[in-house]
Amino acid sequence: MSYGFDGHTPYFEPMTSDQNIEVFYDGDCPICRMEVNWYERMDKRDSISWLDITKFADRELPNDKSREELLGKFHVRDADGNWFIGVDAFARIWRNLPYLNRGALLFSVPGIRGLTEVAYRGFLKWQRWHRRRRHLEAAPEGETSKP
């Protein structure tokens, strides 16, 4: 893998990847589900396996990741076992999709990457708040367990 301008950000060639990937996402998150549905419609080659973390028992999760890690940020694993997390995960997904693959290159441009990181961190704050709220609403009266 080569890296972008900052020496740390993975650089992706602006072409569709032939390598299949697995995407681990929070199926209880309405925005995540909406985005995954949108990506699924674009994935005409079925090169992406969409794995809803909320449907898996702990023993079914990848050995090197906890449920908290996987729910904390978007995760993608390629066929070689490499993990792409957060903004890098989005870039990796885009690389597999015919209409977005050229846009994956944008994630390696420092200014754009920085803006996407800030936006993603903002989304993660909302998502954590929303997850806590869902768990509190689902908890029996008098119970206030943390998700």
Protein Blocks (a to p, Z undefined) as FASTA:
>chain_A
ZZdfkomaccdddbddfbdcdddddfkbmklmmmmmmmmmmmmnopaccddfklpcfklp
cfkbcfklmmmpccdddfkopacehjlmmmmmmmmpmklmmmmmmmmpmklmmmmmmmmm
mmmmmmmmmmmmmmmmmpcghiacdZZ
